[in-house]
Amino acid sequence: MTTQKIIPARNWGQRIAALVLIAIVAVLVFLVATSRHISWSAVPQYIFDETILDGIKLTILFTVLSMVISIVAGAILAMLRLSSNSVLSGFASLYIWFFRGTPLLVQIIFWFNIQLFIPSIDIGTLHVDTNAIVTAFVAALLALSLNEAAYMAEIIRGGLMAVDNGQHEAAKALGYTPAQAMLRIIFPQALRVIIPPIGNQTISMLKTTSLVSVVAAQDLLTRAQNIYARNFLIIELLIVASIWYLVMTTVASAIQFVIEQRLGKATNQAPSLLKNALLVMRAEGRNG
């Protein structure tokens, strides 16, 4: 019996489109690389400049602190949003609506200028100027954290709602309190759904921190702007900043991939709480 060889049909349209795309990208790369208005020798000169490296450290610090604060605040908001109390649920909904509905850039400028309507903080005999507390760094961190908390709340809420209702019932059958069930049973299972979007938001935050340059918060982009304001190498310094943003997002993506792989293995190997609860209930039924 002879076997017939299946030859896939040639899609000439896709091949032509691929060739056109390669040609366009090649032309763009050639134009940029051969431009007389770009001093390519300045790029390696500033890539490891101390000022740029200090800006990278602050960018990473902004990202880490804002994500930690927003995850904690987002978890609290998600709990409030799922609460049966209409006041708590309404507050969380209003918070999410407001911070997702207003531009982050506006929020950064608002916190930086908060002293315009709260010039000082007076508690009894204590008098502190608002500017002394809400510096450019604090204003940027508040804006990034509070804005991101609204998105984290929806991500965490979606993850919690993705857990099967049977897990809640099984936790009750095993005698867990609502807090114990949430911390020990529901939340660990929701992590599989929550981690990927949190990783994406973290990578996005690395780039979003560049907005704090409007208040001179001395992040990577601000440091690059400070340098090209003196030497007028605008494109060159922007290329340096872009290279470092690409490096940071690539590393963050690799870390996210490793975490997702390990989390996937852990959740696949975890015992089913629902099965354990059913076994306990059946045992109690036999004993009763």
Disulfide bonds with the S-S distance in Angstrom:
none
